[in-house]
């Protein structure tokens, strides 16, 4: 029973993590520019945030969910602003700024930044609720033990996806020359900036409508 529940959770974690968004772009860029460990820890931050959302959904923590939804606009504002900031920084980065020896503080920042970006989208809780219901995990099944196993699977599945992405990207890291890195910085920076602008724009439209 517990193994089947763990596998279900892992599948949910992969389904949640697979869609390529700003966090995925950031993870790929950090892997190429700063090495596999930086990319992996960036993915670990996103996986941990997904696990937090999984805990809220599986545990029926409606008070926490309501609190996050209450601050959703502020969370999205800071998330959008940060996306624009790191997007501009990536766009303007020199192609020579590539290293594998990240300082511990920088690696911690890699983890914290993707955790924060992922946690600014509490709407993911609703996605978890829908997916949990589709696999038959309802409120009647939500014992503490079952919820813990399911969420552990979510974290594991999400982590496996991010580990595979960083390792796969790392294989082609050293084959990229300066020309490729210029376009990597410009492309990833543009995607991050556009994502931030769209996020902030949606808040403005929501406010005036």
N, C-alpha and C positions, 0 to 999 in steps of 0.2 A: 504493500500500500504506500509506504513512505517513498520507495524508489520511484514508483509510478508518478506520485505527486511531485517529486523532485524533477523528473523528466518533463512533466507538464510545465512546471515553472520555468525550466531552462528553455523550452520552446517559446513560452511567452516572452522571456527576456530577449531572445533572438528576434522575435517578431517586432518588439518595441524598438530594438536598437538598429535593425537593418536599414530603415528609411534614411537616406543620405540627406543630412541637413547641415546647418552651420557647424555643429559640433563635429560631425564627420569630416568636414572640410578642414577644420582646425586640427583634428587628430592627424590627418594625412600630411598636412603641411609641417606640423611639428616633427613627425617621423622623418620626413625628408631633410628638414633643416637642422634638427637637433638630435636625431637618432631615435632608435626603436624604443628605448626606455622612456623618453619624453612622450612619444606617441602612445605607448602602453599606459602610462600613468594618466594621460589625458583621457583615454578611454575608461580607465578605472574610476575616474571622477564621475563620468557620465553613468557608468554602471551602478555606482553607489547611490547616485541620485535616483535612478530608476528603482533601486531596491527600496529606497525611502518611500517612493510613491506606491510601491507594491505593498509595503507594510501598512500604509494608510488604507489602501483599498481592501486588502485581505483581512486586516484586523477590524474593519468597520469603524475606523477612527474618524467619525464624522465631525467631531469638534475640531480636530486638526485640519481636516479637509476644508471645512467652512472658514477657518482662520486664513488658510492659504488663498482660498477663492476671494476672501474679503480684501486681501492685499494684492490680488492678481494684477491690477492695473499698474501698481507701483513696481511689482516684480518684473512685469513686461517692459516697463519704462527703463529700468536699470539694465535689463538684459539687452534691449535694443541699443542703448547708449554704449554699452560695453562692446557689443558686436561692431559698432561703427568705429570705436577706438582701436580695437585689435585689427580691424580690417584696414584702416588707414595705415597703421604701423606695419602690417604685412605688405601692403602695396608699396610703401616707401623703403622697405628693407633692402639692404644691399645683397646682391646674389653671393657675395663672398662670406656672408654671415651664416656659415654652416659649421656646426661643431657637434661632437658626440660626447663631450665632457661637460655636461650640464652641472652646475652647482646644486647642492641639495635644496637650497632655498628656491631655485628656479624649478626644480622638479616638483616640489610641494606646491608652488604656484601653478604649475601645469595641471595638477590634480584639482586644486581648489577652483580654478577658473572654469573648467568644464563642469564640475559639480554645481557651481553657482549658475552657470548658463542653463543647465538642464533643469535645475530646481525652480527657475523663474517661469517655467511652463507647467503650472499645476493642473492644467486641463488634461495632462497625461493620466491623472488619477481616473478620469472618466473612461479613458481607453482601457485601463487596467480592469475597471469594474465590468466593462462590456466583455473583455476577453475572458476574465475569470468566470463570468456567467456562461459564456459559450462553451467552456470546457467542463462545466458542471460544478464549479466551486461557488456555492451560494452561501448565504448567511447561515443556513442550517449546518453547513460543513465547517464553518470558520472557528474551529477550536484553536487554541493557542498553538498547540503542537503542529497541526496541519497547516496553519497559516505560516508558521516559522519555516517549515519545510518548503512550502510553495515559494515563499519569498527568497529563500536560499537558492532555489532553482532559478528564479528570475535573475538574481545577481550573477549566478554562474553562467547562465546563457548569455546575458548581456556582456559579461566579461570575456567569454569565449569569442564573441563576435569582434569586440574591440581588439583583443589580442591577435586574432587572425588578420584584421585589417592592418594593424601596425607592423606585424611581421611580414605580411605580403608586400606592403609598401616599402618596407625596409630592404627587401631584396633588390629593388631597382634604384635604391637611393644613390649609390656610388656611380651608377651609369649615367646620371644626369650631369650635363655640363652647365656652364654659366648661362648660356642662352635659355636652356630649359628652366633654370632657377628664376630667371627674370620673369618668364611667363607664369611660373608657378606663383610667385609673389603677387603679380598683377591679377592673375585669375582668382586666386583664393582671397586676396584682399578685396576685390570687387564683389565677390559673392557674399562675403561677410558684411561689407558695407550695405549692399542692397538688402540683405536680410534684416539688418538693423533698421534701415530706413522704412522698410515695409512694416516692421513690427511697431515702430513709433507712429507711422502713418495710420495704422489700424486703430491705435489709441486715439489719435486726433479725430478720425472719422467717427469713432464711437462716442467721443465726448460731445461733438457738435450735433450728432444725430439724436 
